[in-house]
Amino acid sequence: MTPETNKSTNVADKMKSVKAAWDKAPSGPKKDAALKHYQAAEKAHNAKHDADAIKELDAAAHALA
């Protein structure tokens, strides 16, 4: 596996993890904020900007905490 493929796999795994946490979270402002970060992470990931995607996923996880 190339380093590029490995990064994308790590981002995809992290996206699944954050999405699962988001699904379990109760409705409210924290969940809404996390959704905005998650959607930004999806855009970044689709554009192959893995660093930005990870930053947004971290922000989403923090918003749910």
DRENSE-14483 format. One record per residue: residue in one letter; chain; x, y, z of N, C-alpha, C in turn. Coordinates in steps of 0.2 Angstrom, whole numbers, padded with zeros to 4 digits. Example, Ala and Ser with C-alpha at 12.3 -4.5 7.8 and 13.67 -1.06 7.14 Angstrom:
BEGIN
SITE	aa	ch	nx	ny	nz	cax	cay	caz	cx	cy	cz
SITE	a	A	0066	-0028	0039	0062	-0022	0039	0066	-0016	0039
SITE	s	A	0064	-0011	0035	0068	-0005	0036	0064	0000	0039
***
This chain:
BEGIN
SITE	aa	ch	nx	ny	nz	cax	cay	caz	cx	cy	cz
SITE	m	A	0004	-0006	0000	0000	0000	0000	0004	0006	0000
SITE	t	A	0003	0011	-0004	0007	0017	-0005	0005	0022	0001
SITE	p	A	0010	0026	0003	0008	0031	0008	0002	0035	0006
SITE	e	A	0000	0037	0000	-0006	0040	-0002	-0012	0036	0000
SITE	t	A	-0012	0030	-0002	-0017	0026	-0001	-0018	0025	0006
SITE	n	A	-0013	0024	0010	-0014	0023	0017	-0017	0029	0021
SITE	k	A	-0015	0035	0018	-0018	0041	0021	-0025	0041	0020
SITE	s	A	-0027	0040	0014	-0035	0040	0012	-0038	0035	0016
SITE	t	A	-0035	0029	0017	-0038	0024	0021	-0039	0026	0029
SITE	n	A	-0034	0029	0031	-0035	0032	0038	-0040	0037	0039
SITE	v	A	-0041	0041	0034	-0046	0047	0034	-0053	0043	0033
SITE	a	A	-0053	0038	0029	-0060	0035	0028	-0062	0031	0035
SITE	d	A	-0057	0028	0038	-0058	0025	0044	-0060	0030	0050
SITE	k	A	-0057	0036	0050	-0058	0041	0055	-0065	0044	0053
SITE	m	A	-0067	0044	0047	-0074	0047	0045	-0079	0042	0048
SITE	k	A	-0078	0035	0047	-0083	0030	0049	-0084	0031	0057
SITE	s	A	-0078	0032	0060	-0078	0032	0068	-0082	0039	0070
SITE	v	A	-0081	0044	0067	-0084	0051	0069	-0091	0050	0067
SITE	k	A	-0093	0047	0061	-0100	0046	0059	-0104	0042	0064
SITE	a	A	-0101	0037	0067	-0104	0032	0071	-0105	0036	0078
SITE	a	A	-0100	0040	0080	-0101	0044	0086	-0107	0049	0085
SITE	w	A	-0107	0052	0079	-0112	0057	0078	-0119	0054	0078
SITE	d	A	-0119	0048	0075	-0126	0045	0075	-0129	0043	0082
SITE	k	A	-0124	0042	0087	-0126	0040	0093	-0127	0046	0098
SITE	a	A	-0125	0052	0095	-0126	0058	0099	-0133	0061	0100
SITE	p	A	-0135	0064	0105	-0142	0066	0106	-0142	0073	0102
SITE	s	A	-0148	0074	0099	-0149	0080	0095	-0147	0087	0100
SITE	g	A	-0145	0092	0096	-0144	0098	0100	-0138	0102	0096
SITE	p	A	-0136	0107	0099	-0131	0112	0096	-0124	0108	0094
SITE	k	A	-0122	0104	0099	-0116	0100	0098	-0116	0096	0092
SITE	k	A	-0122	0092	0091	-0123	0088	0085	-0123	0092	0079
SITE	d	A	-0126	0098	0079	-0127	0102	0073	-0120	0104	0071
SITE	a	A	-0116	0106	0076	-0109	0109	0075	-0105	0103	0072
SITE	a	A	-0105	0097	0075	-0101	0092	0072	-0103	0090	0065
SITE	l	A	-0110	0091	0063	-0112	0089	0057	-0109	0094	0052
SITE	k	A	-0108	0100	0053	-0105	0105	0049	-0098	0103	0047
SITE	h	A	-0094	0101	0053	-0087	0099	0052	-0087	0093	0048
SITE	y	A	-0091	0088	0049	-0091	0082	0046	-0092	0083	0038
SITE	q	A	-0097	0087	0036	-0098	0088	0029	-0092	0092	0026
SITE	a	A	-0089	0096	0030	-0083	0099	0027	-0077	0094	0026
SITE	a	A	-0077	0089	0031	-0072	0084	0030	-0073	0080	0024
SITE	e	A	-0080	0078	0023	-0082	0074	0017	-0079	0078	0010
SITE	k	A	-0080	0085	0010	-0078	0089	0004	-0071	0088	0003
SITE	a	A	-0067	0089	0009	-0060	0089	0009	-0057	0082	0006
SITE	h	A	-0060	0077	0009	-0058	0070	0007	-0059	0069	0000
SITE	n	A	-0065	0071	-0003	-0067	0070	-0010	-0062	0074	-0014
SITE	a	A	-0060	0080	-0012	-0055	0084	-0016	-0048	0081	-0014
SITE	k	A	-0047	0076	-0011	-0040	0073	-0009	-0036	0078	-0005
SITE	h	A	-0039	0082	-0001	-0036	0086	0004	-0036	0082	0011
SITE	d	A	-0032	0077	0012	-0033	0073	0018	-0031	0077	0024
SITE	a	A	-0026	0081	0024	-0025	0085	0030	-0031	0089	0032
SITE	d	A	-0034	0093	0028	-0040	0097	0029	-0045	0092	0032
SITE	a	A	-0046	0086	0029	-0051	0082	0031	-0050	0080	0038
SITE	i	A	-0044	0078	0040	-0043	0076	0047	-0044	0081	0052
SITE	k	A	-0042	0087	0050	-0043	0093	0054	-0050	0094	0055
SITE	e	A	-0055	0094	0050	-0062	0094	0051	-0065	0088	0055
SITE	l	A	-0062	0082	0054	-0065	0077	0058	-0063	0078	0066
SITE	d	A	-0057	0080	0067	-0055	0082	0074	-0060	0087	0077
SITE	a	A	-0061	0092	0073	-0066	0097	0076	-0073	0094	0077
SITE	a	A	-0075	0090	0072	-0081	0086	0073	-0081	0082	0080
SITE	a	A	-0076	0078	0081	-0076	0074	0087	-0076	0079	0093
SITE	h	A	-0072	0084	0093	-0072	0089	0098	-0079	0092	0100
SITE	a	A	-0082	0093	0095	-0089	0096	0095	-0094	0092	0099
SITE	l	A	-0093	0085	0098	-0097	0080	0101	-0095	0079	0108
SITE	a	A	-0089	0080	0110	-0086	0079	0117	-0090	0083	0122
***
